[in-house]
Amino acid sequence: MTAKQMAWLNSSGKDIVVVPDREGKNQGLIDAALDNGWEVSFPEWEDGVKDCANASARYGRLYTLQSIIENKTKNSLKINVKRKMFRE
């Protein structure tokens, strides 16, 4: 994520929730969320579901959104523990 993109998101006035793909390469996005005080969500989807698009196709948009909201957190300890599930 570029500094310009982060600044734009921070100036939007919206609550930012990062939902990383279930791959180790997304650690930088999680770091950006921690640095900017954004929430991170680690929904408990089945093993074959890698991202929000897969979740929407499998579960439907409403359930996918609900699971993202229910699992969001700003707690850095919780984020750092859960992020280990996505490291290669």
VENSULHU-V464137 format. One record per backbone hydrogen bond with DSSP energy under -0.5 kcal/mol. CO is the residue of the C=O (numbers start at 1). NH is the residue of the N-H. E is the energy in kcal/mol with one decimal. If there is no record, write none. Layout:
# VENSULHU-V464137
CO/NH/E
CO/NH/E
This chain:
# VENSULHU-V464137
2/6/-2.2
3/7/-2.4
4/8/-2.2
5/9/-2.4
6/10/-2.6
7/11/-1.8
8/12/-0.5
9/12/-1.0
10/13/-0.5
14/16/-0.5
15/17/-0.5
16/39/-2.3
18/20/-0.5
18/41/-2.8
21/23/-1.9
23/26/-1.6
24/27/-1.2
25/28/-0.5
26/30/-1.5
27/31/-2.3
28/32/-2.2
29/33/-2.0
30/34/-2.3
31/35/-2.6
32/36/-1.8
33/37/-0.7
33/38/-2.4
34/37/-0.7
39/18/-3.1
40/73/-1.8
43/45/-1.5
46/49/-1.7
48/50/-0.7
50/22/-2.5
51/55/-2.3
52/56/-2.7
53/57/-2.1
54/58/-2.2
55/59/-3.6
55/60/-0.7
56/60/-1.4
60/64/-2.0
61/65/-2.7
62/66/-2.5
63/67/-2.7
64/68/-1.8
65/69/-2.5
66/70/-2.5
67/71/-1.0
69/72/-1.1
71/42/-1.1
73/40/-2.7
74/76/-0.6
75/79/-2.5
76/80/-2.5
77/81/-1.8
78/82/-2.6
79/83/-2.4
80/84/-0.5
81/84/-0.8
82/85/-1.7
83/86/-1.9
84/87/-0.9
